[in-house]
Amino acid sequence: MRRRRFNKKTTTVALIDLDFLKDVGIQGIILDLDNTIVSEDDFYLSPNAEHWVEQAKLAGIKFFILSNGKRRYRVEYWSERMDIPAISPARKPFPFSFNQALKSMRLKPQQIVVIGDGFHTDILGAWLWNCSSIQVASLPHPPRWWEKIAGKWLQIPYPQDFELWQLSNYQVISNQ
Ligand SMILES: [Mg+2]
C-alpha cells in the first residue's frame, strides 16, 4: 500500500505517537540533535526524549542522527549515549548525508520521518528527499544572529509553560 508523506508539528519528540508512526508505515527516523534532543549550549534536555527513543527502538524503528553541529565530539557523545549512528556536520538540507542515512538504514524515503526543529534544515531536507517530517519546538538556547532575524519563520518557539529538563551532566560534556 502506498502511503502519503505527512508533515506535522508538535512540541517535543516524546509527544510523537509511536502507534501513529507504525500505522503509517514508518520504519526509520532521521533525528536532529541540537535544540531537538539537547539544547546547543548543553543546558536543556528534551523531556522524556531518550525514553521515547528506547520505546521506538523496541517497536522496531531504526534511527540515524544527522547533525549540522560542527563540534564533532558532542555528536559523538550523543551518538554513543543513545546508541544511534550519526553524521556531523551533516550540512542539511543538502542531500549527501540524507543519502548516507537512508542507505545505512536500508529504507526508502516513504518509510522515513525526519524529526527536527529547523524548517530550513530538517524539514526542507525531508521535503527534498520526499520523506515525511515532524517539526518540534526548539529547545531554549542563545539565539544566533540569523535566528534573531528569521527564527520566527523557521522555528517553533518552546512554550514558556512547558516542561523542560536540565541536562544533569552538563559539566562533563562542556569540559571535553
Ligand atoms: Mg536543530
Residues whose N, C-alpha, C, O or C-beta is under 5 A from the ligand:
A	BS01	MG	D32 L33 D34 N35 T36 D117 G118
